[in-house]
Every structure is written in structure tokens, then in C-alpha cells.
Amino acid sequence: MSCLNRLYLKLLLILGLSFSTHARISISIEQDIYEYAKEILADQSISEFTEEIFNHPRCQRDVVEFLIAQRALLEGGFKHAFSFTLGNYDARNLKLLESGLLLMSFDTIWLSQANTIAHKVYISPPIIHKGAYFAGIYTSASNKARLREKISTDLSQISIVSSKAWLVDWVTLTALAPQQLHHEDDWITMAKLVSNGWVDAMLVSFNNTRPFYYEGQGYRIEAIEGVKVALQDSRHFVVSRLHPQGEEAYNALKRGLAKLKAKNFIYQSYRQCGFINPLVDDWHTL
């Protein structure tokens, strides 16, 4: 057996994928997002939850999309069940999608990223339209006032951490010319770096807490009031063309998303979560 074939089989075993039409399909997901979604969903089923569940302190954009993706597939007629493989997959999911080892990403990605593998994936209609995505600049509570004084038309007086895998974030931050721009793959590690003051700040979407903050084991980060960053691209779900259930899933996803959009379900879910947030409409945009 060739090395390539051995690697392929190993990856199949790791992900638990099966080509049986009746088997559970393994989806890789960030562990914190899975745990937050489980807490927010509580005992409700995917077919029955309402937008109001996202008015929860644990909510964030990724959680909304994780649950919306499942709801859309279900409403679109996709009958297969899922099992979830937890870990740090942000930097790996594109490769897994491209190779057919992952059915779809349950987190939207930027269109510019999706287009780099468009021959290997189906790209959904936009879930977040271009011009609708704003992120806050998050730092430690003790640094908020000091850093706000240093931010004017760019970020040249502060250090930022992000990931090169987040293409639009990285390009946007590079253009804003931070004093230092550090790469890190893992979101929680980024939050800990910022919370402990080792890096000044990071970009994070807004939520429904005020002041805006994210908190977990070993970190707490808060948005610097009055300033936000515009990320100019649309975001989409992508489905692997090479996965055995890829075409079936994509067709169901399109049908389901159309139904949810017709009911204004997606917009209201983002609104409940705070990602679409009128409280920051008047904040200065970098």
C-alpha cells in the first residue's frame, strides 16, 4: 500500500467517516463552540429551537452558524445524522474539505477563501453579506483605556494577534499596520495572550453582553469602546464536492437556507446573539 493510501485511510479513521448512506457523518468542530452550543440549545431539538435561544451570554457568531447549518440541512431534507469530532480545526478544515474527508464546514468562511478551492467545494449563497461584518478590538480589562488613546486611524501603536488562516482578518489587519502582528492558530490561545497582556489586542465579533466581553478558563477579553473594524467580504457555508454525500448535502442546505431566510430566521438569530448589533452603529470604523 502506498504512503498516500495509508495516509488517506488514517484520516478516514481519525474522522470516523463512513461511506454507508446510513452511517453517522463525522463533522470536526472547535470544542468550545460545541460546548457553548450544547449549553445554549439545552434540551431543545435542532428542528424546534427558536431565535430567542441566542439571547444568551455564551452566544457568538460561530455558535449561531453551527446550529443554523444543522437546522438548514434538516429543513432541506438531509436525513443523515452527525457525530462531532472536537478539537482545533480552524487551520485544517479547508484541507479536509478540499480532499473530501469533511462533508462541510459548520462555520462560515470568507468568500475569498472559498474561491481558492472553488473547484473542490460547493459555495452556499451568502449568510453574511459583504459590508455587514464588523469586529471589535478586544483587549484585557486593565488595558482598555490605555489602548483606546493609542488607536486613531490605524493600529500602528499596538500589537495584534490573529491567524493567517483567517485571510480577510489577516489582510485587513496588515493594512491597518499594527506595531506587531502575531500569528496563532488557536482562538483560545489568542484570547489568553491578550488577557494576560502579552499581546495588546485581537479582533472578535460582537455579542449580546455589555460591555462586550468573552470569558473562559484562563482568559477574559473586553471590547475597546467606540471603535470597530470593517471586514469587507461575504461569508458562506462550503460543502465538499468530493464527499460521497456532498451534492445531496449542498442541495438540502440551499433549500433549508432559503426557508430560513424567508422567515428572517438567520437575521434574527444573529441579532439575538449580538453579532448584528445596533449598539455599535455609531462607533468609529477603521
N, C-alpha and C positions, 0 to 999 in steps of 0.2 A: 504494500500500500504506500502511495506517495506521501510525502510530508504534507502536501496541500490537502489531501483527502483526510489524513489523520487530524489536521487542524480543524477541518470542516466538521468532522464527527465530534470532536471535542467541544466545539462551540455549540453544537446541537444539544449535547448532553448538559452543558452548563446552563443553557437557557431553558431546557426542558421542552423544546419544541417538538411537536409531533405532526406528521402529515396526515394522520387519520382525521376524517371530517367530523368525527365525534369527540375528539380529544380536546382538552382544555388548551388554550393558546397562551403561551408564556409572554408576558409583557414586562420589560425592565423599567423600573420607576425609582426615582430618588426616595430613599427610605423616609425622610422627614415629610415629604409631600404625601406619601401613602398614609403615614400615621395621622397627619393633620386631617386628611380627607376622611379617614375612618372615624375620627372623633367628631367631625362636623356632620357626617352622614348619620351617625348614631345608629339607630335601629331601622332607619328608613331604607327602602329598596331603591335601586337605580331607576326603576320605572315610575316611582311615585314622589321623589323628593321635589320640593318647590324651590323657587329662587331665594326664599327667605332664609334657608339654611345657611346661606353665605354671609349673613349678617352675624359673623362670629369672629372673635378675636384671633383665632388661628387661621383665618382665611387669607389667601393670597392668590395671585393670578394663576399659578401653577395648579393649585387645588381646584379652582373652578374648571380649568381645562381638563384635568384628569377625570372629573365627574361628568362634564359635558360630553367628552369624547365617548364615554360608555353609554350615556343616555342617547346620543345621536345614533350610534350603531344599533342600539336596541330598537329605537323608533323607526330606523330604516330597515329593520327586518333581519339583522345579523343574529343568527341563532347560537353561535359558538360561545362557550364560556371562557373566562380568562383565569389564569393564575399569575401572580405578580412576583417577579424576581427583584428583590430590594438591593440597593447599593448606590454607588456613584457612577451614573451612566451618561452624564451630560456630554462628555467628550467622546463617548463610544457609540452612541445611538445612531449617528449618521452612517457610520461604517456598517453597523448591523443592518440598518435599513437598506443600504446600497447592496449588500450581499444577499438579502433575502432571509436573514436569520432573525429579523424582528419584523412583525407584521406592520406595526405603525407606531408612531410616537404619540403618547397621550399628553404631550406638552407641545404647544405650537412652536414652530420655528420661523425665523425670518425668511421672507421670500427670496432674498439674495442668497441665503444659504441653501434653500430648497432647489434653486435653479442650478446650483453647481452639480446636483445629482439628478436633474430632472429626467434623464433618460432611464433612471432606475426606480423612480418613485412617481406615484400619483400625488398631485398637489391639490388640496381642497380649495374651495372659494375662501376669501379672506375671513378670518374670525375676528381679527383686529385690523381695521383699515389703516392705511398709511396716514399719518398725521394725528392719530388717536392715542398714540403711546407716549406717555410721559413718565419719567422715573424721577424719584427723589435722590438727593445726595445724602447718604446716611453715614453717621459717624457715632462715636461714643457720646454719652450724655454730657460728659465733662468737657468735650471739645466743641460742642455746637456753637457757642457764642464766638469763640476764638476763630473758628474756621469761617463763619459767616462773614466776618470782617475781611477775610482774605479772598473771598470769591466776588469777582465783578463781572467781567465779560468772558473770562475763561477760568481755567483751573490751575494756572501756572504757579500758584503759591502753595499748592497742597499735593500730597501723594494719593494715588488711587490704586485700588486692586480690582481686577476684572479677569476675564478669561478670553484667550484668543479664539476659543471655540464659539464664543458669542460674537459673531462677526460684526453686526451692526453696533453693538455696545463698544467693541474694541475700536472700530473706525471712528465712531463719534467721540470717544474719549481721546483718541490720538489727536483729533482735530482741535480739541479743547486744551491741548498742550499742558497736561499736568506736570508738576515738578518731577514726579516719578510715576511710572505706570507699571505695576507689578502684575505678572500673570500667575493665576492659581486656578486649578480645575474645579475644586470643590467649594460650593457655596458656603457651607458651614465653616470651613477653614477661613474663607474670606471674612465672614462675619466675626470670627474670633480675632483675626488680625486687627480688624477695625475697632472692635470693642475694647481690646487691650491696648490700643494706641500705637501699635507697631506700624500701621498704615493709617493715614488720615481718614479715608472715606471710600465708599463704594456706591454704585448705582443700584437701587432697588425700586420696584414698583410700589405705588401707594396702596394702603389697605384701609380698613374702616376704624382704626384706632386713632385717637387724637390726644396728645401728639402722636404722629405716625412713628411706630416703632416695630421692631421684630425682636423676639426674645426666645432663647433656648438655652440648653445646658452649656454654660461657659461663655455666653455672649448676650449682649443687649445693644442694639444699634437704633439710633433715632434720626429722623429726617431733619436736615437743617432747614429751618422755617424760611419761606419766602423765595425759594429758588428751586427750579426744576430743570430737567434736561429733556429735550425732544429727541426721540429716536425715530428717524424718518424711514420707515419701511412697514410693510404689512406682515401679519403673522398668520400661518396656515398649519393645519394638520397635514402630515405626509404619510402615505401608505406605500409599502414596498411593492413594486411590480413583480418581484421575483418570489415573493412568498406564495405558497400554494393557495391561501385564502385572500391574497391581495386584491384582486379585481372585485371579488364578492364584497369584501370589507369596504372598499372605496365606494362602490355603488350604494351600499347601505348608508355609509357615512354621509354622502351627498344628500340622500333622501331625508335622513334624520336631521341634518343641519338645516335644511330648507324648512322643515316643520318647526324646529325650534326658533328659527329666525322669524317665521311668520307669526309666532306667538310672542315675539320680543323677549323670549326666554334668555337668550345669551346676553343681550344688553343688560337686562335687569339683574342677571347673575353677577356680571362684572360690577354693576352699580352697587348692589348689596355688599359685595366684597370690599368696595372702596377703590378698586383699580381705576374705574371711571369715577372721578371724584370732583364735584363742583367746588369743594373747599380749596382747591389749588388753582382754580381758573385764573385768578389774578396774580399768581406768583410769577416772578420774573423767569423767563425762559432763556436758557443758554443755548 
